[in-house]
Amino acid sequence: MKVALLGLLQSGKSTIFSAVSGKAIPPLGSTAIEEAIVSVPDERLDWLREYYKPKKTTHATIDCLDLPGLNFTDEHGRAAARRLINQIRTVDLLVLVVRSFEDQAVPPYRNTVNPAGDLAELKTELLLADLELVATRIEKLEKQVNRPTKTQAHDKLELALQKKLQQAIESEKPISSAVETDAEREMIKSLGFLTLKPIAVSVNTGEDQLEKKFDFSSAIDSSVPVVTICAKLEHELSQLDDESRAEFMADLGLTESAASKFVKNCYSALGLISFLTVVSNELRAWPIEQGTAALDAAGKVHTDIKRGFIRAETFAFNDLKALGSEKALKAAGKIRLEGKEYVVQDGDIINFRFNV
């Protein structure tokens, strides 16, 4: 799963990316998209590592992309920003980073600190990028729709749909309002419309604003997750060794870094959960979408396991932790044999039985 971090100039987005990934902050003026594979923190793995004593522990991961700061204040900046935005149409989640901190050494975008305004501008530009894509697609389809080709019927249907999308955007309505059927969703899936992707918001604050609540109701739906993070503080924490970091966090009264919460928030916003396995002396968390059946979860581990699936021997992490041992789980009847249609739950520990 891929996540892209987008923010306006001087939002501190790359500092957040550095704190989360451990990579150095890109030099000022860099135009490259940075990429890092980030582990998803999971306290269950810490407990299970002590219980099973595996030789190897593997966390779930997210592929994070960091775009250079976007600038829409002039045509040159707008064109550069649009090129960057069009490179992330294949990602699964957009994290919009907005600035709330004051710092005279870091001039704010448009000379004002306005997180709600910045968020609205980012969302508008994503919509305009999609409008540009729709217009390009309509132009192409209009040229080929009257040609007697194998795709002619499909092209006519798509052209009608693209015109509906154009009308929706120009009426300042979301694209989703114009997509009425699964067939229509499938028709435009490969185009990667940005405004159809799930989003999360990260507010980069000063150390004195960590408890502040922000009202973004005019720009985003209430279901969109919002995380408050002090990028400067989190970057400092990421540079410390484990012992020093723990001491520093204790002094600040923190039980978990905001960078850790940020990654977990992305994982949740993607609609992902983890099931766990202990196989060949490796403890591992496997990311799957909520609602995944046991058969498909087995395929996540190995295609042969899915092909020869017999049963999934399953128990819940919380039950193991509460009772203390697998022996106690068996005595309590907490270990189950589930079939291929069983819907895997977050924290399930599974041993797949299979035969190939």
Buried (B, 14 or more C-beta within 10 A) or exposed (E): BBBBBBBBBBBBBBBBBBBBBEBEBBEEEEEEBBBBEBBBBBEBBEEBEEBBEBEEBBBBBBBBBBBBBBBBEEEEBBEBBBEBBEEBBEBBBBBBBBBBBEEEEEEBBBEEBBBBBBBBBBBEBBBBBBBBBBEEBBEBBEEEBEEEEEEEEEBEBBBEBBBBBBEBBEEEEBBEEBBEEEEBEEBBEEBBBBBBBBBBBBBBBBEEBBEEEBEBEEBBEEEBBBBBBBBBBBBEBBEEEEEEBEEBBEEEEBEEBBBBBBBBBBBBBBBBBBBBBBBEEEBBBBBBEEEBBBBBBBBBBBEEBBEBBBBBBBBBBEBBEEBEEBEEBEEEEBBBEBEBEBEBEBBBBBEBBBEE
